[in-house]
Amino acid sequence: MLLKCNRLIFLYTLVSISVANADVKNFRAIHGYYFGGFNVLESVTDLYVNKSYYKVSTESSTKGALNLVFDWKGLVSSEGVIKKSGLIPSNYKSLGRWGKEIWISNLTYNKNGQIASTKVSPLPDDEKIIPLPLNPGIGTIDPLSFISQFVINTTVNTRCKEEVVIFDGRRRYKLKIKEIGVKNFSKTPYNIFTGKALACELKYIPLGGQRRRTFEPENQNNLNMIYLARPSPAAPIIPVSFSLDTSFGTLIGHLVTFETLGRSLK
């Protein structure tokens, strides 16, 4: 379950980008993750964006009793330039720590948004993973840059429909997102958002690099949902909730904090 959360956590915690109304925006969103009614994960996402540049980072860690067993922390960041054709990443970094073990991935891109170099440590064990295709980064984008672009499109078009191939240095996969309706959120102790949110279905299709022992063929009965809305009238559209089916049950995420940061770039 933890590996699957690590794989998709950045999708659900990413603060959205909207450049239509201001030259500079800087936000922080904090999401809590619940499994079986217990708070097991927390993520903090910071976003800096102006008309020509973006930088986004997400820091995640286990919480409560799960932290005593797994003690997992992760930090992912992406930055690049904003053009009329879309976002063009320049650098993507991922660092994960599980106990004393550390995993690092670093992708650099050329001016056209194509991968120029890939560095991972430790190197994956080829016998333990689903084989990657030759040149796995061709025709892909990093996960944070994709979701940034996805939310821009959703903000502009008030629709969620995307299909893209992603490579994070270790895994190649396809994401399919489509709108299926609207959900009304009532007041709860878990989520700061109340009101109507756009309901979008998510499908994850593995294309290589996934660990064989945790690999699960796509289950057509699984329903993975992400809900997008503005937490306040002046805020951009961001994920306010999600649900992810796993073989152990359903992982639920809620927006617990949203705030505007200063204009400086970290």
Backbone bond lengths (Angstrom), bond angles and torsions (degrees), N, CA, C in turn:
res aa  C-N    CA-C-N  psi(-1)  N-CA   C-N-CA  omega(-1)  CA-C   N-CA-C  phi
1 M - - - 1.458 - - 1.521 111.31 -
2 L 1.359 116.82 -42.26 1.455 120.30 -178.81 1.519 111.42 -63.04
3 L 1.350 117.21 -39.67 1.456 120.19 179.40 1.513 111.23 -63.71
4 K 1.322 117.33 -38.33 1.460 120.52 178.47 1.522 110.62 -68.38
5 C 1.348 117.38 -37.17 1.465 120.09 176.20 1.516 110.32 -62.87
6 N 1.331 116.53 -43.65 1.459 121.23 179.33 1.517 110.67 -59.84
7 R 1.321 116.62 -36.48 1.457 121.90 -176.99 1.519 111.97 -67.29
8 L 1.323 117.81 -35.07 1.466 120.17 -172.36 1.522 114.16 -118.27
9 I 1.309 118.29 0.02 1.455 120.78 -171.74 1.529 112.37 -59.19
10 F 1.335 116.54 -34.52 1.457 119.77 -174.94 1.523 111.66 -72.08
11 L 1.300 116.88 -27.64 1.465 119.61 176.77 1.513 110.64 -61.52
12 Y 1.312 117.47 -43.83 1.442 120.39 -172.22 1.520 113.55 -84.93
13 T 1.310 117.68 -18.44 1.450 119.68 -175.95 1.516 113.26 -101.98
14 L 1.301 117.75 -2.09 1.451 119.93 -173.14 1.520 112.01 -72.44
15 V 1.331 117.61 126.44 1.453 121.82 171.41 1.522 108.61 -71.82
16 S 1.319 117.44 138.57 1.456 120.00 -174.48 1.515 112.32 -80.56
17 I 1.341 114.72 159.90 1.451 122.84 176.65 1.515 109.41 -106.28
18 S 1.338 117.94 132.79 1.452 122.10 173.02 1.518 107.78 -142.04
19 V 1.327 118.21 112.65 1.459 121.08 -172.27 1.525 111.70 -105.54
20 A 1.314 117.22 10.13 1.458 119.07 -172.89 1.522 113.34 -78.34
21 N 1.362 117.50 -26.37 1.454 119.37 -168.89 1.520 115.17 -110.79
22 A 1.331 117.68 -5.72 1.466 119.08 -178.35 1.507 110.26 -157.93
23 D 1.334 115.39 155.92 1.460 119.81 179.00 1.518 111.61 -73.16
24 V 1.324 117.52 -35.08 1.454 121.32 -176.90 1.520 109.06 -134.64
25 K 1.329 116.43 135.70 1.455 121.74 172.64 1.519 108.31 -134.69
26 N 1.314 116.85 141.09 1.451 122.28 -179.39 1.526 107.57 -144.45
27 F 1.342 117.42 117.40 1.450 121.44 -172.97 1.517 111.97 -132.69
28 R 1.325 114.32 161.51 1.465 121.58 170.90 1.526 108.21 -133.21
29 A 1.317 115.66 133.81 1.458 121.51 174.63 1.521 108.81 -128.31
30 I 1.326 116.34 135.35 1.455 122.12 177.53 1.518 108.32 -118.32
31 H 1.335 115.35 129.32 1.455 121.47 179.55 1.524 109.85 -118.87
32 G 1.322 115.92 141.48 1.456 122.12 173.11 1.521 109.57 -106.88
33 Y 1.334 116.39 145.29 1.464 122.54 -176.42 1.522 108.92 -119.58
34 Y 1.333 115.65 133.26 1.450 121.29 -173.97 1.528 110.61 -125.65
35 F 1.342 114.29 137.51 1.457 120.83 177.65 1.522 107.50 -134.95
36 G 1.323 116.16 119.68 1.458 120.03 -176.90 1.513 113.06 62.00
37 G 1.341 116.95 28.82 1.459 121.49 179.91 1.512 115.03 86.01
38 F 1.342 118.07 -3.04 1.458 121.67 -178.81 1.529 110.55 -105.34
39 N 1.341 116.85 140.15 1.459 122.76 176.51 1.524 108.90 -76.01
40 V 1.348 117.37 109.91 1.462 120.75 -173.12 1.527 113.68 -110.55
41 L 1.338 117.76 -20.92 1.456 121.49 -177.97 1.523 110.23 -143.58
42 E 1.329 115.32 156.06 1.464 121.22 172.45 1.521 108.62 -142.45
43 S 1.330 116.34 142.11 1.462 120.19 177.25 1.519 109.97 -132.14
44 V 1.329 115.19 144.07 1.464 122.55 177.70 1.526 107.45 -122.15
45 T 1.326 116.67 120.82 1.462 121.47 -178.20 1.518 110.11 -115.74
46 D 1.336 116.92 125.83 1.465 123.09 175.86 1.516 109.22 -112.91
47 L 1.324 115.29 138.15 1.461 121.07 -179.73 1.517 110.76 -130.17
48 Y 1.334 115.47 131.67 1.470 122.12 169.46 1.513 106.96 -119.90
49 V 1.314 117.51 133.53 1.461 120.02 178.31 1.525 110.07 -153.26
50 N 1.343 116.20 138.07 1.454 120.96 166.93 1.526 107.42 -127.44
51 K 1.310 118.34 -162.95 1.462 119.84 -173.77 1.528 113.16 -71.48
52 S 1.321 117.75 -16.24 1.463 118.71 -175.13 1.524 114.18 -128.90
53 Y 1.338 118.53 -4.25 1.460 120.23 -172.95 1.520 110.35 -146.44
54 Y 1.329 116.52 146.04 1.458 120.33 175.09 1.526 109.85 -138.18
55 K 1.315 115.15 150.76 1.459 122.13 172.40 1.520 107.60 -147.17
56 V 1.314 116.60 129.67 1.458 120.91 -178.75 1.523 108.59 -136.24
57 S 1.329 116.52 141.72 1.460 121.00 178.22 1.521 109.81 -140.42
58 T 1.321 116.36 145.28 1.456 122.37 178.14 1.523 108.92 -130.61
59 E 1.325 115.92 125.16 1.460 121.91 176.76 1.521 108.40 -113.54
60 S 1.324 116.77 127.10 1.458 121.95 -175.11 1.518 110.43 -128.82
61 S 1.340 116.40 152.56 1.464 120.27 177.95 1.523 109.70 -157.71
62 T 1.331 115.75 153.14 1.455 120.49 174.92 1.521 109.65 -71.26
63 K 1.341 114.56 156.31 1.458 120.73 -177.07 1.520 110.27 -130.11
64 G 1.327 116.18 158.51 1.446 122.54 171.01 1.517 113.62 60.26
65 A 1.350 115.37 -139.36 1.468 121.11 -175.89 1.520 111.36 -64.17
66 L 1.362 117.59 -33.76 1.464 119.93 179.52 1.519 111.18 -62.13
67 N 1.331 116.98 -33.60 1.460 120.59 -179.68 1.525 111.41 -64.83
68 L 1.332 117.31 -30.87 1.459 120.92 178.62 1.521 111.46 -68.95
69 V 1.343 116.09 -27.63 1.465 120.53 -177.57 1.520 111.67 -91.99
70 F 1.354 117.80 -43.95 1.464 121.86 -172.78 1.526 113.47 -104.22
71 D 1.347 118.12 -37.92 1.471 122.48 -178.18 1.527 110.55 46.47
72 W 1.328 116.05 62.51 1.458 122.36 -177.20 1.521 110.56 -107.08
73 K 1.357 116.72 138.09 1.455 122.78 174.13 1.519 108.50 -137.44
74 G 1.330 116.24 146.46 1.456 120.48 179.06 1.517 111.56 -143.62
75 L 1.327 116.46 145.87 1.464 122.55 176.69 1.518 108.28 -136.68
76 V 1.321 116.29 123.18 1.459 121.78 -179.86 1.526 108.31 -128.47
77 S 1.332 117.00 139.12 1.460 120.53 178.42 1.519 110.02 -143.11
78 S 1.321 115.19 153.38 1.453 121.61 177.12 1.518 108.44 -147.08
79 E 1.326 116.30 145.56 1.462 120.59 176.74 1.517 109.33 -146.85
80 G 1.338 114.55 158.75 1.453 118.67 -179.62 1.515 110.52 176.76
81 V 1.323 115.82 -164.18 1.461 121.80 -176.93 1.521 109.77 -111.02
82 I 1.324 114.69 155.12 1.459 122.01 179.22 1.523 108.58 -109.23
83 K 1.325 116.06 122.49 1.461 121.69 177.22 1.523 109.34 -126.01
84 K 1.318 116.22 168.70 1.461 119.79 -179.61 1.518 111.56 -60.24
85 S 1.335 116.39 -29.74 1.463 120.65 -179.26 1.523 112.38 -77.64
86 G 1.328 117.14 -12.95 1.458 121.56 -179.89 1.510 112.23 134.86
87 L 1.322 116.82 -170.34 1.456 121.98 179.49 1.521 110.31 -84.30
88 I 1.326 115.86 136.24 1.460 121.93 177.57 1.527 108.04 -119.36
89 P 1.335 118.13 106.95 1.469 120.16 -177.89 1.514 111.87 -68.87
90 S 1.329 115.48 151.58 1.463 120.98 173.77 1.529 111.20 -115.93
91 N 1.337 116.85 -28.33 1.460 120.07 -178.12 1.524 110.24 -156.47
92 Y 1.317 116.40 138.39 1.467 122.77 176.38 1.522 108.14 -132.92
93 K 1.342 117.02 130.61 1.457 121.67 -179.38 1.520 109.99 -131.17
94 S 1.330 114.78 142.31 1.459 121.00 177.19 1.519 108.87 -139.57
95 L 1.324 115.79 130.53 1.462 121.49 177.49 1.518 108.27 -133.28
96 G 1.313 116.54 124.82 1.455 121.43 177.88 1.508 111.19 -126.28
97 R 1.334 115.63 142.39 1.460 120.05 178.33 1.519 109.20 -129.79
98 W 1.304 116.96 126.94 1.449 123.25 176.43 1.523 107.18 -126.08
99 G 1.324 117.03 102.30 1.464 120.73 -173.06 1.520 109.42 64.35
100 K 1.332 117.34 -119.94 1.459 121.61 178.74 1.525 112.98 -96.59
101 E 1.338 117.16 -2.87 1.459 120.90 -179.35 1.526 110.51 -89.01
102 I 1.335 116.07 139.79 1.462 122.06 -178.44 1.525 109.38 -128.72
103 W 1.331 116.34 133.95 1.465 122.79 175.76 1.522 108.81 -118.42
104 I 1.322 116.72 133.62 1.471 122.04 -179.55 1.527 109.38 -129.35
105 S 1.326 115.95 135.83 1.463 122.13 172.00 1.519 108.23 -132.89
106 N 1.331 116.33 141.02 1.470 120.81 179.66 1.525 108.74 -144.90
107 L 1.334 116.01 120.66 1.453 122.36 176.71 1.519 109.00 -114.32
108 T 1.321 117.53 133.36 1.464 121.71 170.88 1.522 108.32 -116.68
109 Y 1.334 115.52 150.08 1.460 121.82 -174.02 1.528 110.15 -124.75
110 N 1.337 115.85 152.99 1.456 119.26 173.22 1.524 109.55 -84.66
111 K 1.340 117.22 -177.29 1.455 120.79 -173.67 1.523 113.35 -67.03
112 N 1.340 116.23 -14.50 1.460 120.46 178.18 1.524 112.72 -95.21
113 G 1.340 117.19 4.07 1.449 121.01 179.85 1.511 114.17 80.88
114 Q 1.338 117.08 16.71 1.459 121.08 177.05 1.529 109.19 -97.30
115 I 1.323 116.81 144.43 1.463 120.71 -176.26 1.524 110.47 -65.47
116 A 1.339 115.38 125.04 1.465 121.41 178.15 1.524 111.72 -97.33
117 S 1.343 117.71 -31.87 1.456 120.61 178.61 1.519 110.05 -153.38
118 T 1.328 115.37 149.30 1.463 122.41 178.15 1.521 108.92 -132.41
119 K 1.327 116.20 125.92 1.461 120.79 177.79 1.523 108.86 -129.27
120 V 1.335 116.43 128.20 1.457 121.30 176.11 1.523 108.87 -133.75
121 S 1.332 114.98 146.01 1.463 121.26 177.63 1.534 108.47 -148.45
122 P 1.336 116.94 130.89 1.460 127.35 -8.22 1.521 111.31 -71.86
123 L 1.327 117.12 162.62 1.455 121.05 177.61 1.524 109.70 -67.41
124 P 1.328 118.43 143.33 1.461 120.19 -179.78 1.522 111.87 -68.74
125 D 1.320 116.07 151.89 1.458 122.76 175.51 1.525 107.53 -85.09
126 D 1.324 117.31 112.17 1.462 121.30 -174.60 1.523 112.68 -58.92
127 E 1.320 117.34 -26.41 1.467 120.14 -178.86 1.529 111.97 -77.37
128 K 1.339 116.58 -15.70 1.463 120.08 -175.72 1.527 113.40 -104.26
129 I 1.332 118.29 -3.04 1.454 120.55 -177.39 1.521 111.12 -121.43
130 I 1.326 115.72 157.54 1.453 121.71 170.25 1.525 107.20 -68.39
131 P 1.341 119.92 128.44 1.466 121.03 -174.84 1.527 113.11 -56.82
132 L 1.325 115.27 138.81 1.464 121.66 172.79 1.521 109.43 -83.42
133 P 1.324 117.53 149.04 1.467 119.03 174.32 1.522 110.53 -71.35
134 L 1.320 116.74 166.08 1.455 121.18 175.31 1.522 109.06 -63.60
135 N 1.343 117.11 135.75 1.466 122.58 -177.62 1.529 110.96 52.43
136 P 1.335 117.89 64.47 1.467 121.28 -173.18 1.523 114.67 -66.60
137 G 1.332 118.15 -14.68 1.457 119.75 -178.50 1.519 114.90 -87.75
138 I 1.338 117.71 -7.24 1.460 120.15 -177.77 1.527 110.12 -66.49
139 G 1.327 115.57 131.48 1.459 120.68 177.78 1.510 114.69 71.75
140 T 1.344 117.00 23.24 1.459 120.43 -177.57 1.528 110.94 -121.75
141 I 1.338 114.80 173.01 1.461 122.57 173.95 1.519 106.99 -139.77
142 D 1.325 117.85 157.54 1.460 119.31 178.84 1.525 109.82 -74.96
143 P 1.341 118.17 157.12 1.470 120.23 -172.26 1.516 114.96 -61.60
144 L 1.339 119.02 -41.39 1.463 119.82 -177.83 1.519 112.10 -69.88
145 S 1.329 117.57 -40.39 1.468 119.79 178.66 1.525 110.68 -64.74
146 F 1.340 116.71 -39.78 1.461 118.86 177.97 1.518 111.83 -61.41
147 I 1.329 116.55 -47.53 1.454 118.54 -176.61 1.520 111.06 -68.11
148 S 1.329 116.99 -32.93 1.463 119.61 173.58 1.518 110.43 -59.08
149 Q 1.335 116.24 -46.80 1.454 120.33 179.25 1.528 110.99 -66.45
150 F 1.316 116.63 -38.20 1.459 120.89 179.03 1.521 111.51 -59.67
151 V 1.334 116.90 -43.66 1.454 119.13 -177.30 1.527 111.28 -73.62
152 I 1.337 117.66 -31.68 1.466 119.53 172.20 1.528 108.99 -57.93
153 N 1.322 116.17 -48.71 1.456 120.26 -178.89 1.522 111.30 -62.28
154 T 1.331 116.50 -40.12 1.461 120.44 179.25 1.524 110.70 -65.74
155 T 1.341 116.40 -40.75 1.460 120.49 179.65 1.527 111.05 -63.08
156 V 1.324 115.94 -42.49 1.468 120.40 -177.44 1.521 111.54 -73.23
157 N 1.330 116.60 -42.55 1.459 120.69 -172.32 1.517 114.14 -100.25
158 T 1.352 117.48 -7.21 1.473 123.80 -174.80 1.527 110.98 49.56
159 R 1.315 116.19 37.81 1.457 122.98 176.11 1.523 108.38 -139.82
160 C 1.321 117.05 152.55 1.461 119.58 175.69 1.530 108.21 -123.12
161 K 1.310 115.21 103.46 1.459 121.38 177.61 1.513 108.16 -149.59
162 E 1.317 116.94 111.30 1.458 121.94 -178.71 1.526 109.22 -146.73
163 E 1.337 115.08 153.43 1.458 122.02 170.72 1.517 106.88 -147.66
164 V 1.327 117.42 120.73 1.455 120.91 -172.48 1.527 109.85 -151.91
165 V 1.340 115.28 153.68 1.461 121.40 174.79 1.525 108.37 -102.61
166 I 1.334 116.08 133.18 1.460 122.72 -174.34 1.528 109.69 -121.63
167 F 1.332 115.43 143.17 1.467 121.84 174.04 1.516 107.94 -133.12
168 D 1.345 116.55 126.43 1.466 120.64 -177.20 1.524 113.08 -110.78
169 G 1.334 116.46 15.80 1.457 120.83 -178.56 1.514 112.86 100.99
170 R 1.330 116.45 -28.00 1.462 121.18 179.44 1.528 112.50 -122.49
171 R 1.313 116.55 -36.51 1.459 120.89 -175.06 1.520 111.04 -123.73
172 R 1.313 114.99 141.29 1.462 122.32 172.88 1.528 106.55 -113.53
173 Y 1.336 116.05 132.81 1.457 119.29 -179.13 1.526 109.96 -157.00
174 K 1.314 114.87 162.45 1.458 121.60 178.07 1.523 108.67 -110.14
175 L 1.343 115.81 138.82 1.453 121.95 173.34 1.519 109.11 -113.97
176 K 1.321 115.82 131.98 1.464 122.09 173.35 1.518 108.02 -119.62
177 I 1.321 115.87 125.20 1.460 121.50 -179.42 1.519 108.83 -126.53
178 K 1.329 115.79 131.20 1.472 119.27 178.35 1.522 110.16 -142.81
179 E 1.321 115.45 149.05 1.462 122.00 179.51 1.526 109.93 -78.82
180 I 1.335 115.40 135.68 1.465 118.50 176.83 1.524 112.88 -125.38
181 G 1.340 118.02 1.31 1.458 119.03 177.24 1.512 113.04 149.61
182 V 1.322 115.57 -155.11 1.457 123.41 -178.58 1.529 108.63 -132.68
183 K 1.332 116.36 141.60 1.454 121.14 176.64 1.517 109.58 -122.32
184 N 1.330 116.37 139.36 1.452 121.93 178.43 1.531 109.40 -99.25
185 F 1.341 116.97 122.29 1.460 122.10 -178.73 1.529 110.02 -99.25
186 S 1.319 115.28 125.86 1.462 121.30 174.79 1.524 109.73 -88.81
187 K 1.322 116.81 166.90 1.455 121.73 179.80 1.516 110.52 -67.58
188 T 1.354 116.23 130.72 1.468 122.22 176.47 1.524 109.02 -138.26
189 P 1.334 118.50 164.95 1.466 120.70 176.75 1.524 112.73 -71.37
190 Y 1.341 117.87 -11.58 1.454 121.32 -172.53 1.520 113.92 -95.78
191 N 1.331 117.92 -32.31 1.461 121.91 -170.49 1.515 110.06 -122.06
192 I 1.346 117.09 133.89 1.462 119.48 179.92 1.522 111.81 -80.19
193 F 1.354 116.90 -11.63 1.459 120.46 -176.24 1.521 111.17 -92.26
194 T 1.338 115.39 137.05 1.457 122.47 169.81 1.523 108.45 -132.65
195 G 1.332 116.22 144.43 1.455 120.17 179.85 1.517 111.72 123.84
196 K 1.332 115.88 -164.92 1.455 121.12 -176.44 1.527 111.66 -88.78
197 A 1.330 115.40 138.76 1.469 122.37 179.27 1.523 109.08 -131.86
198 L 1.320 115.37 146.91 1.456 121.48 176.58 1.524 109.37 -71.75
199 A 1.332 116.88 125.70 1.468 121.88 -178.69 1.524 109.59 -96.71
200 C 1.340 116.71 122.40 1.456 121.94 -176.39 1.526 109.96 -126.91
201 E 1.317 116.06 131.78 1.459 121.25 178.36 1.521 110.08 -88.78
202 L 1.332 116.23 139.58 1.459 122.71 -178.53 1.520 110.33 -118.83
203 K 1.320 116.22 134.01 1.458 121.61 172.48 1.522 108.68 -124.26
204 Y 1.325 115.63 132.26 1.462 124.11 179.48 1.515 107.52 -109.43
205 I 1.336 117.18 122.02 1.456 122.01 -178.33 1.523 108.50 -119.04
206 P 1.345 119.15 108.00 1.469 121.49 -178.17 1.521 111.82 -69.11
207 L 1.350 115.62 138.47 1.463 121.48 -178.64 1.527 112.24 -126.91
208 G 1.335 117.39 11.70 1.458 120.39 177.61 1.516 112.42 134.98
209 G 1.347 115.61 147.18 1.454 121.70 178.38 1.516 113.99 96.16
210 Q 1.334 118.20 -13.63 1.458 121.17 179.34 1.535 109.80 -72.30
211 R 1.319 116.38 146.60 1.466 120.74 179.60 1.525 109.78 -69.34
212 R 1.312 116.79 135.63 1.468 121.10 -176.72 1.527 111.87 -61.64
213 R 1.332 117.22 -39.38 1.458 119.05 -174.61 1.533 112.48 -73.02
214 T 1.341 117.41 -19.40 1.458 119.96 178.25 1.518 111.85 -109.18
215 F 1.338 117.06 1.17 1.461 120.58 -177.84 1.520 110.34 -70.26
216 E 1.336 115.15 131.26 1.451 121.18 176.51 1.522 108.53 -128.93
217 P 1.359 117.70 119.88 1.462 118.97 174.01 1.527 109.80 -56.12
218 E 1.327 115.63 149.42 1.461 119.75 -177.33 1.521 111.08 -58.06
219 N 1.320 115.81 125.64 1.459 122.10 177.54 1.524 108.45 -94.74
220 Q 1.326 116.01 115.14 1.455 120.03 -176.91 1.523 112.49 -63.73
221 N 1.359 116.93 -18.41 1.461 119.90 -179.67 1.526 112.41 -84.59
222 N 1.337 116.91 -14.43 1.462 119.75 177.36 1.522 110.30 -68.69
223 L 1.321 115.83 140.85 1.454 120.54 177.78 1.521 108.14 -127.15
224 N 1.331 116.18 103.22 1.452 122.43 179.23 1.517 108.61 -101.32
225 M 1.330 116.56 122.22 1.458 121.57 -171.84 1.520 111.48 -124.27
226 I 1.339 115.80 143.93 1.450 122.85 172.11 1.523 107.46 -128.43
227 Y 1.347 116.99 137.61 1.455 122.42 -175.59 1.527 108.83 -117.57
228 L 1.333 116.50 124.63 1.461 122.61 -173.64 1.523 110.86 -114.66
229 A 1.339 115.75 135.77 1.465 120.36 178.89 1.523 109.19 -166.03
230 R 1.329 116.02 173.45 1.466 122.20 174.03 1.529 108.12 -93.69
231 P 1.338 118.72 121.12 1.463 119.72 179.01 1.518 113.60 -69.40
232 S 1.338 117.23 -18.07 1.463 122.98 173.45 1.516 107.62 -149.79
233 P 1.340 119.06 160.00 1.464 120.61 -175.56 1.528 114.09 -56.44
234 A 1.344 117.77 -33.08 1.461 120.98 -177.60 1.522 113.09 -90.05
235 A 1.323 117.27 -4.10 1.468 121.17 -175.26 1.526 110.75 -86.01
236 P 1.325 117.25 157.91 1.462 120.63 172.62 1.523 110.19 -75.74
237 I 1.307 116.78 171.29 1.464 121.47 173.98 1.523 108.84 -73.65
238 I 1.332 116.28 129.52 1.462 121.34 178.04 1.523 109.29 -140.10
239 P 1.342 117.87 164.06 1.457 119.49 172.85 1.530 110.49 -65.80
240 V 1.336 117.23 122.45 1.463 121.19 178.85 1.516 111.88 -104.13
241 S 1.338 116.84 -15.89 1.453 120.77 177.42 1.521 109.07 -165.48
242 F 1.338 116.71 163.84 1.455 121.00 173.54 1.517 109.47 -160.26
243 S 1.307 116.07 162.50 1.465 122.35 171.33 1.515 107.90 -139.21
244 L 1.334 116.25 136.20 1.458 122.61 -176.57 1.512 109.62 -130.39
245 D 1.323 117.48 116.15 1.466 121.73 177.25 1.524 110.05 -73.51
246 T 1.323 116.54 133.63 1.463 122.46 175.16 1.528 108.33 -131.48
247 S 1.321 116.40 170.88 1.456 120.38 178.45 1.525 111.94 -68.19
248 F 1.359 117.38 -12.32 1.454 121.86 179.67 1.526 112.58 -101.05
249 G 1.326 116.92 -8.73 1.453 121.39 -175.73 1.516 109.81 137.17
250 T 1.322 116.72 -161.38 1.463 121.71 -175.22 1.529 111.03 -105.77
251 L 1.336 115.68 127.26 1.462 122.06 174.34 1.521 107.78 -92.17
252 I 1.334 116.77 128.14 1.462 122.67 -177.39 1.526 109.33 -114.05
253 G 1.332 117.30 138.58 1.460 121.70 176.77 1.516 111.19 -125.60
254 H 1.334 116.51 144.07 1.460 121.92 -179.74 1.527 110.16 -135.55
255 L 1.330 116.52 147.62 1.459 122.10 171.94 1.524 108.64 -77.87
256 V 1.344 116.78 121.44 1.460 120.06 -177.74 1.530 112.58 -110.49
257 T 1.354 117.80 -21.14 1.468 121.35 178.18 1.521 109.28 -149.15
258 F 1.336 115.98 138.83 1.459 120.97 171.66 1.519 107.88 -141.90
259 E 1.342 116.83 129.90 1.463 120.02 -179.01 1.517 110.73 -150.04
260 T 1.323 115.49 154.39 1.443 122.63 174.78 1.520 108.88 -88.97
261 L 1.327 116.94 131.70 1.457 121.86 179.87 1.525 110.35 -96.32
262 G 1.343 116.29 177.26 1.445 120.92 177.02 1.519 111.82 -68.71
263 R 1.304 117.00 176.28 1.449 122.21 -175.57 1.533 113.03 -83.66
264 S 1.342 116.72 -9.84 1.468 118.98 -177.75 1.525 110.60 -76.34
265 L 1.316 115.55 151.80 1.459 122.62 178.96 1.515 109.36 -97.06
266 K 1.330 116.04 128.78 1.467 119.54 179.59 1.510 109.99 -72.34
